[in-house]
Amino acid sequence: MTSPAITVDRLTKRFGAVTAVDDLSFTVAPGRVTGFLGPNGSGKTTTLRMLLGLMQPTSGQAIVGERAYRDIRRPAQLVGAALEASSFHPGRTGLGHLRTLAPQVGVKDARCHEVLELVGLSGAKKRRVGGYSMGMRQRLGLATALLGDPSIIILDEPANGLDPQGIAWLRGLLRALAADGRTVLVSSHVLAEVQQSVDDVVVIGGGRLIHASTLLEFEELASRDVVVRTTDYQAVETLVRERGWSFDAQLDHHVVHDVAAAEIGAALFAAGLEVHQLADHGADLEAVFLRLTESSDAPTTQFTGSASAAPAAPPAPAAPPVDGTVAPPPPPAPPTTGGVA
């Protein structure tokens, strides 16, 4: 049996009276993309920081390959990581940033150009990072993680700041890395961002493990809905009830739950019913994710219409500078009297 590429064993981290990570254990299989999922504040980033030796655990251990990260002689050649897209010197160029790291990582200058090309930044490599957009900084973070040609890649919320094109590109990159035999651990608080690219999922909430399985096993926890449109809904209802299937009757369609579309279609055909649409909506994984990570700390207000007092519209954004760089954000508004800054 192949040894895990990453092992988290009873990992705990406390900050005073607050337990950020609580007796957390899971493994990440080699050569696969694993989604590390949980709401904001669930302990994902704290776990990754302990895994990368940036934070000392209160108890437990995190192993990369066969040892703790701090015990690896040239860690960047085994593990590449991108945790924050803002940890760059704004005065350096994208190429200059990688050239600063290259001697520590143990790679030649050509590798800097190679990874910038890989992440789509070759045309902006001589621009200062202070003028990069959020999406460009995310790409530079990926280039930094890949600089040492590592076999294990750890990414924290890599889709933040990417446009739809960039997210599609990221999915393709993650799948290509896994196809090349590399191990990818990618954290996110949005299941839809990683659902199309991961093989396995690890879900945490409140610093504790909630679920760990393959994506296929995770999908089995979800209900599957099939939309049926026909000319005779009464006959469809009779058939569905005879079969003991669960369904919802809508104005212009019926929704049958947890039955394969092929099975429904065969039953309708055998009954001689005219069908205008039979659409499999697949598994509602977001509903499963929300159910698993539900907590008393989550907001429970249901928004069904406009509020009686709508918030004031935000000020219009400043026009971009003529040189094409990204303008810095405006300073924050001062706190109101008696408020918390």
C-alpha positions as CSV (number, residue, x, y, z in Angstrom):
1,M,0.0,0.0,0.0
2,T,1.3,3.5,-1.0
3,S,2.2,5.7,2.0
4,P,0.3,9.0,2.3
5,A,2.0,12.1,0.9
6,I,0.7,14.1,3.8
7,T,-0.3,12.9,7.3
8,V,-2.1,15.0,9.9
9,D,-2.2,13.1,13.2
10,R,-4.2,14.4,16.1
11,L,-3.2,18.0,15.4
12,T,-4.3,20.6,17.9
13,K,-3.7,24.3,18.1
14,R,-4.9,26.6,20.9
15,F,-4.6,30.4,21.2
16,G,-5.2,31.0,24.8
17,A,-8.8,29.9,25.5
18,V,-9.6,29.5,21.8
19,T,-9.0,26.1,20.1
20,A,-8.5,26.8,16.4
21,V,-7.7,23.1,15.5
22,D,-9.0,20.3,17.6
23,D,-7.5,16.8,17.5
24,L,-7.6,16.8,13.7
25,S,-6.4,13.7,11.7
26,F,-6.5,13.0,8.0
27,T,-4.2,11.8,5.2
28,V,-3.7,13.0,1.6
29,A,-3.0,10.3,-1.0
30,P,-0.2,10.8,-3.5
31,G,-0.9,11.6,-7.1
32,R,-4.4,13.1,-6.4
33,V,-6.1,16.4,-5.9
34,T,-7.6,16.7,-2.4
35,G,-10.0,19.5,-1.5
36,F,-9.5,20.8,2.0
37,L,-12.9,22.3,2.7
38,G,-14.6,24.3,5.5
39,P,-16.3,27.6,6.2
40,N,-14.2,30.7,6.9
41,G,-12.7,30.4,10.4
42,S,-12.9,26.6,10.4
43,G,-9.1,26.2,11.0
44,K,-8.0,25.5,7.4
45,T,-5.2,28.1,7.2
46,T,-4.0,27.3,10.7
47,T,-3.7,23.7,9.8
48,L,-1.7,24.5,6.7
49,R,0.6,26.8,8.6
50,M,1.4,24.0,11.1
51,L,1.8,21.6,8.2
52,L,4.4,24.0,6.6
53,G,6.3,24.6,9.9
54,L,5.1,28.2,10.2
55,M,3.3,27.6,13.4
56,Q,4.1,25.2,16.3
57,P,1.1,22.9,17.2
58,T,-0.1,22.6,20.8
59,S,-0.1,18.8,20.3
60,G,-0.1,16.3,17.5
61,Q,2.0,16.3,14.4
62,A,1.9,17.0,10.7
63,I,4.1,14.9,8.3
64,V,5.0,15.8,4.7
65,G,6.3,12.7,2.9
66,E,8.1,10.9,5.7
67,R,9.1,13.8,8.1
68,A,8.1,17.1,9.5
69,Y,8.5,20.0,7.1
70,R,11.2,21.6,9.3
71,D,13.3,18.5,9.0
72,I,13.4,18.5,5.2
73,R,16.8,19.7,3.9
74,R,15.5,21.5,0.8
75,P,11.8,21.7,1.4
76,A,10.9,23.7,-1.7
77,Q,12.0,20.8,-3.9
78,L,9.6,18.5,-2.1
79,V,6.7,20.9,-1.1
80,G,5.5,24.0,-2.9
81,A,3.1,26.2,-1.1
82,A,1.1,29.4,-1.7
83,L,-0.7,30.6,1.4
84,E,-1.1,34.4,0.8
85,A,-1.3,36.3,-2.4
86,S,-0.2,39.6,-0.7
87,S,3.2,38.5,0.7
88,F,5.3,40.0,-2.1
89,H,7.6,43.1,-2.0
90,P,5.6,45.6,-4.1
91,G,8.7,47.2,-5.5
92,R,10.0,44.0,-7.0
93,T,9.0,42.7,-10.4
94,G,7.4,39.3,-10.8
95,L,10.7,37.9,-12.2
96,G,12.7,39.7,-9.5
97,H,10.6,38.0,-6.8
98,L,11.4,34.5,-8.2
99,R,15.0,35.4,-8.8
100,T,15.3,36.3,-5.1
101,L,14.1,32.9,-4.1
102,A,15.9,30.8,-6.7
103,P,19.2,30.4,-4.8
104,Q,17.4,29.3,-1.6
105,V,15.3,26.8,-3.6
106,G,18.3,25.5,-5.5
107,V,17.1,26.2,-9.1
108,K,18.6,28.2,-12.0
109,D,17.3,31.4,-13.5
110,A,15.7,29.6,-16.4
111,R,13.3,27.9,-14.1
112,C,12.0,31.4,-13.0
113,H,11.1,32.2,-16.6
114,E,9.6,28.7,-17.1
115,V,7.1,28.9,-14.2
116,L,6.1,32.4,-15.1
117,E,5.2,31.1,-18.6
118,L,3.3,28.2,-17.0
119,V,1.1,30.5,-14.9
120,G,0.5,33.0,-17.7
121,L,2.7,35.9,-16.4
122,S,5.5,35.9,-18.9
123,G,4.1,39.2,-20.4
124,A,4.0,40.9,-17.0
125,K,7.2,39.5,-15.5
126,K,9.0,42.8,-15.7
127,R,6.2,44.8,-14.1
128,R,6.3,45.6,-10.4
129,V,4.2,43.4,-8.2
130,G,2.6,46.5,-6.6
131,G,0.8,47.0,-9.9
132,Y,-0.4,43.5,-10.1
133,S,-4.1,42.7,-9.8
134,M,-5.3,40.2,-7.1
135,G,-5.6,37.5,-9.8
136,M,-2.0,38.2,-11.0
137,R,-0.7,38.0,-7.5
138,Q,-2.5,34.6,-7.1
139,R,-0.7,33.4,-10.3
140,L,2.6,34.7,-8.9
141,G,2.0,32.7,-5.8
142,L,1.4,29.6,-7.9
143,A,4.7,30.2,-9.7
144,T,6.5,30.5,-6.4
145,A,5.0,27.2,-5.2
146,L,6.1,25.5,-8.4
147,L,9.6,27.0,-8.5
148,G,11.3,24.0,-7.0
149,D,9.4,21.5,-9.2
150,P,7.9,19.9,-6.1
151,S,6.0,16.6,-5.9
152,I,3.6,18.0,-3.3
153,I,1.7,21.3,-3.8
154,I,-0.3,23.0,-1.0
155,L,-2.5,25.9,-2.0
156,D,-4.7,28.1,0.3
157,E,-7.8,29.5,-1.5
158,P,-6.0,29.8,-4.8
159,A,-9.1,30.8,-6.7
160,N,-9.5,34.1,-4.8
161,G,-9.3,37.0,-7.2
162,L,-9.4,34.9,-10.3
163,D,-12.0,35.6,-13.0
164,P,-14.1,32.8,-14.5
165,Q,-11.4,32.2,-17.2
166,G,-8.7,32.1,-14.5
167,I,-10.7,29.6,-12.4
168,A,-11.1,27.3,-15.4
169,W,-7.4,27.6,-16.1
170,L,-6.7,26.8,-12.4
171,R,-8.8,23.6,-12.6
172,G,-6.9,22.5,-15.7
173,L,-3.5,23.2,-13.9
174,L,-4.5,21.2,-10.8
175,R,-5.6,18.2,-13.0
176,A,-2.4,18.4,-15.0
177,L,-0.3,18.4,-11.9
178,A,-2.1,15.3,-10.6
179,A,-1.8,13.6,-14.0
180,D,1.9,14.2,-13.7
181,G,2.0,12.2,-10.5
182,R,2.0,15.2,-8.1
183,T,0.0,15.5,-4.9
184,V,-2.2,18.6,-4.6
185,L,-3.9,19.8,-1.4
186,V,-6.1,22.8,-2.1
187,S,-8.2,24.6,0.5
188,S,-11.4,26.4,-0.1
189,H,-14.6,27.5,1.6
190,V,-16.6,27.3,-1.7
191,L,-17.2,23.7,-2.8
192,A,-18.2,24.8,-6.3
193,E,-14.6,26.1,-6.9
194,V,-13.0,22.7,-6.4
195,Q,-15.7,20.2,-7.1
196,Q,-14.7,19.9,-10.8
197,S,-11.1,19.3,-10.1
198,V,-10.7,17.2,-6.9
199,D,-10.5,13.5,-6.4
200,D,-10.9,13.5,-2.6
201,V,-12.4,15.8,0.0
202,V,-11.6,16.6,3.6
203,V,-14.2,18.7,5.3
204,I,-13.6,20.4,8.7
205,G,-15.6,22.7,10.9
206,G,-14.8,24.3,14.2
207,G,-11.2,22.9,13.8
208,R,-12.5,19.3,13.8
209,L,-12.8,16.7,11.1
210,I,-16.3,16.3,9.8
211,H,-15.9,14.2,6.7
212,A,-13.1,12.6,4.6
213,S,-13.7,10.5,1.5
214,T,-13.3,10.4,-2.2
215,L,-15.5,12.9,-4.2
216,L,-17.6,10.0,-5.5
217,E,-18.3,8.8,-1.9
218,F,-19.1,12.4,-0.9
219,E,-21.6,12.7,-3.8
220,E,-23.4,9.6,-2.5
221,L,-24.5,11.8,0.5
222,A,-26.4,14.1,-1.7
223,S,-29.9,13.8,-3.1
224,R,-30.2,13.6,-6.9
225,D,-33.1,15.4,-8.6
226,V,-34.6,14.6,-12.0
227,V,-36.9,17.2,-13.7
228,V,-39.8,15.7,-15.6
229,R,-42.0,17.7,-18.1
230,T,-44.9,15.9,-19.7
231,T,-48.4,16.4,-21.1
232,D,-50.1,14.2,-18.3
233,Y,-48.9,15.1,-14.8
234,Q,-51.7,13.2,-13.2
235,A,-50.5,9.9,-14.9
236,V,-47.0,10.7,-13.9
237,E,-48.0,11.2,-10.2
238,T,-49.8,7.9,-10.3
239,L,-46.8,6.1,-11.7
240,V,-44.4,7.7,-9.2
241,R,-46.6,6.9,-6.2
242,E,-46.9,3.2,-7.4
243,R,-43.1,3.0,-7.5
244,G,-42.8,4.6,-4.1
245,W,-40.6,7.4,-5.4
246,S,-40.4,10.8,-3.6
247,F,-41.3,13.8,-5.8
248,D,-42.4,17.5,-5.7
249,A,-45.1,18.7,-8.0
250,Q,-44.4,22.2,-9.5
251,L,-46.5,24.3,-11.7
252,D,-44.9,23.2,-15.0
253,H,-42.8,20.2,-14.0
254,H,-42.3,17.5,-11.5
255,V,-39.0,16.8,-9.6
256,V,-38.3,13.2,-8.7
257,H,-35.7,12.6,-5.9
258,D,-33.0,10.0,-5.6
259,V,-34.0,8.0,-8.7
260,A,-31.7,7.7,-11.8
261,A,-33.0,9.5,-14.9
262,A,-32.6,6.3,-16.9
263,E,-34.9,4.4,-14.5
264,I,-37.5,7.1,-14.6
265,G,-37.4,7.3,-18.4
266,A,-37.8,3.6,-18.8
267,A,-40.9,3.6,-16.5
268,L,-42.5,6.5,-18.4
269,F,-41.8,4.8,-21.7
270,A,-43.3,1.5,-20.5
271,A,-46.4,3.4,-19.4
272,G,-46.7,5.0,-22.8
273,L,-46.4,8.5,-21.4
274,E,-45.3,11.4,-23.6
275,V,-42.2,13.1,-22.2
276,H,-41.1,16.6,-23.2
277,Q,-38.1,16.8,-20.8
278,L,-36.1,14.4,-18.6
279,A,-33.2,16.3,-17.0
280,D,-30.8,15.0,-14.4
281,H,-29.8,17.8,-12.1
282,G,-27.1,15.7,-10.5
283,A,-26.1,15.7,-6.8
284,D,-26.6,18.9,-4.8
285,L,-23.1,18.8,-3.2
286,E,-23.5,22.4,-1.8
287,A,-26.5,21.3,0.3
288,V,-24.4,18.4,1.7
289,F,-21.5,20.8,2.4
290,L,-23.7,23.3,4.2
291,R,-25.4,20.5,6.2
292,L,-22.1,19.0,7.3
293,T,-20.6,22.4,8.3
294,E,-23.7,23.8,9.9
295,S,-22.9,25.4,13.3
296,S,-24.5,27.6,15.9
297,D,-22.0,30.3,14.9
298,A,-23.3,30.6,11.3
299,P,-25.8,33.3,10.5
300,T,-29.4,32.0,10.3
301,T,-31.3,35.0,8.9
302,Q,-33.3,34.2,5.8
303,F,-33.4,36.9,3.2
304,T,-36.6,36.8,1.2
305,G,-37.0,40.4,0.0
306,S,-35.7,43.9,0.3
307,A,-35.0,45.2,3.8
308,S,-37.0,48.1,5.1
309,A,-33.9,50.2,5.3
310,A,-31.6,49.5,2.4
311,P,-27.9,50.2,3.0
312,A,-26.4,53.2,1.4
313,A,-24.8,52.5,-2.0
314,P,-21.0,52.3,-1.9
315,P,-19.0,55.2,-3.4
316,A,-18.1,54.8,-7.1
317,P,-14.6,53.4,-7.6
318,A,-11.9,55.7,-8.6
319,A,-10.9,55.7,-12.3
320,P,-7.8,53.5,-13.0
321,P,-4.5,55.3,-13.7
322,V,-3.7,55.9,-17.3
323,D,-0.5,53.7,-17.1
324,G,-2.6,50.6,-16.6
325,T,-1.5,49.8,-13.0
326,V,-4.0,49.0,-10.3
327,A,-4.7,51.9,-8.0
328,P,-4.3,51.3,-4.2
329,P,-7.6,51.0,-2.3
330,P,-8.9,54.1,-0.5
331,P,-8.2,54.5,3.2
332,P,-10.7,52.9,5.6
333,A,-13.4,55.2,7.0
334,P,-12.8,56.2,10.6
335,P,-14.9,54.3,13.2
336,T,-18.1,55.9,14.5
337,T,-18.2,57.3,18.0
338,G,-18.5,54.5,20.5
339,G,-17.9,51.8,17.8
340,V,-15.2,49.2,17.8
341,A,-12.3,50.1,15.4
